[in-house]
Amino acid sequence: MSKLSFRFSLAAAAASMLTVAAAAPLAAQERGLPDRIVGSSRTVLQHLVDSARTAGLPTAPLYDKAAEGVLKGADDDRIVVVVRSLTRELGEARDALGPMGTSAEQLPLLTSAASALHAGLPVADLRRLAHRGGSQPDASTLATALVTLVDLVAKRVPVNVATSSIQNLIDRRATVRQFSDLRAGVDEDIAAGHAPEASVVARVRAQLGGSPP
């Protein structure tokens, strides 16, 4: 099992969460730690979950991440490292998003924001994306934008290029459909042999009406 694939699979989880209703109370989202994890590792993971709950963070993503690690054959120590990292990133994401990332309804946004931080987006840039003056996106649009950013980085688009591209689209009030189209279009270009970064720049320029991104 590739450690890299386990560590960076949060992007896929964030994307899938956008298709699931997140309006249930956080308590209803509770999971349980996999039975395979025992001993000190289980104790540490339970402490992380309890600490997240006390801090008002969602615990479902932590349980899900532990279960994913077991499914992919990661050892217990590796699972602890990844869950600890996710706990920290959820907290940083919640702080950067402010009121946008505090309710159960906005769990997909919080998860996608944590994914973006994990992919290398600086906290300050996340804060700017979430609170652009005069063009602040709604939670659903911002979540899709962040999932798109993570997807681009996973395709080896430099973080700064992906961030500036997403920022320009947010400034132009791009829709959920436009962000989804960008992801699909870049996939098509890569399959046709084009460089990911060049594809992003060209497609964002086209969406902006030909103006430089």
Secondary structure, DSSP 8 states (H G I E B T S, - for coil): --HHHHHTTHHHHHHHHTTS---S-GGGG-----TT--HHHHHHHHHHHHHHHHTT--SHHHHHHHHHHHHTT--HHHHHHHHHHHHHHHHHHHHHHGGGGSSGGGHHHHHHHHHHHHTT--HHHHHHHHT-TT----HHHHHHHHHHHHHHHHTT--HHHHHHHHHHHHHTT--HHHHHHHHHHHHHHHHTT--HHHHHHHHHHHHTTT---
